[in-house]
């Protein structure tokens, strides 16, 4: 079996507005959707099942009631069942990576998966930590920023996108993987599969049920807009552009 | 060689660490560390360099490096452990965080105090100040946000670390690094970046030619990487590299928020795009609305180099 995290950040491209109390970002009334990297994670799990590397896919989301929608999306893509670890609406911003990793560690105890695949980073907090934290908690090997996976004999060969190019590592299962964008092209859920997904089971749990203390370790003191960059001028041609760059000393005069 | 490729990020980390007060030590880990250890010892501000050299650390595999870090931490009890905010640092530090039961803080851009740090969220569209009460702060540092320390003038003592790692769960196999004589993307003072407008990988050749004339590095948008025009290590953006060169020339790049997140701290931004309404023009200092297939060759011909 395998498990995937489906997080619930704002839809990519939504304009972000800082809250007037400067303690966060406005989320009320803003459209949310599955984190793009989690889409890659779900897709990879579905492919692993198609290749008979895994037998069952469990989709997990930690968040308020509405995050069930992302679980339904994962089920429509091919996951078999879901687990929704629910936190009260309005507290989801307090759910930090260490807490999420601890929740997953408990779910690993409960479900005994062979592979856990998460998206490499959430596009709201941009932390890129949960996979590594989880791997450390359960002391499993990790394969982060995965852009290719190859299975053989209880091991995964993972190609990772690293600073200078690519690298290959090999890990013994069970392992924790984080999906990078180029791991695969996530499928669209078809209407028949969306209908089938409605019948698949989603188990609901609370962090308390799992014995996890999710109190945030990091306190947000302030959230503000970044400095605004003013648009400069348009230049009419290459010659003018080069003159400007020479003036600034970027090119030799 | 790998060491020098991370120069900006490493020395930025030293600058960040020195803002915290107190002595700064460094750890160099891998299967062949002597060159890197010697270079680290010369960075002013570093008092001691631990050298963990062992075959078990080949490729800086996370399971092994985090075990060494845990060992060094248990013996020295540091208040802060920093790593560069690159794939290397992000891969390893949170695993250590789990072992120490502390919440890591990713990609800081400012140190406000020993327990308060600033970072960006939502692809740089909001700036967050965070306070940590954990007994050890684990921090990755955005290289472009701190001044690079000098690479000469220091004389740290080096100390070998006895490496006892039992890792039978993972193995580093090989790296396929992009080889280039050009400046490294993360630290270059001029970057010429191409997007979907280039239409294919072959057309990137003219950007390489222009880059060579200007002594620049070449970057790319996610769209260009996804389409296979260039390898992934050229990607600039929210989920790629965050850079801040003196001059960033965006060619055929529309300027999606996720791309801007990776380059909007550049000192001077130039945009070349045939669509005058492209969002990139809202952040560019100089915008040229023109066909890049005309403009770039003209630039190449006009620049001596």
Interface residues (C-beta under 8 A of the other chain):
Chain A: X10 X12 X13 X16 X18 X25 X37 X96 X97 X98 X101 X120 X121 X123 X124 X125 X126 X127 X128 X129 X130 X132 X133 X134 X135 X136 X137 X140 X141 X142 X144 X145 X147 X157 X160 X161 X162 X163 X164 X165 X166 X167 X168 X169 X170 X171 X172 X175 X180 X181 X182 X216 X217 X218 X219 X220 X221 X222 X223 X224 X225 X226 X229 X231 X232 X233 X234 X235 X237 X238 X239 X241 X242 X244 X245 X248 X250 X251 X252
Chain B: X2 X5 X6 X59 X61 X62 X63 X66 X86 X87 X88 X90 X91 X92 X93 X94 X95 X96 X97 X98 X99 X101 X102 X103 X104 X105 X106 X107 X116 X120 X121 X122 X123 X124 X125 X126 X127 X128 X129 X130 X131 X132 X133 X134 X168 X169 X170 X171 X172 X173 X174 X175 X176 X177 X178 X186 X190 X214 X222 X225 X226 X231 X232 X233 X238 X239 X241 X246 X247 X256 X257 X258 X264 X268 X269 X270 X276 X281 X282 X283 X284 X285 X286 X287 X288 X289 X290 X295 X298 X299 X302 X303 X304
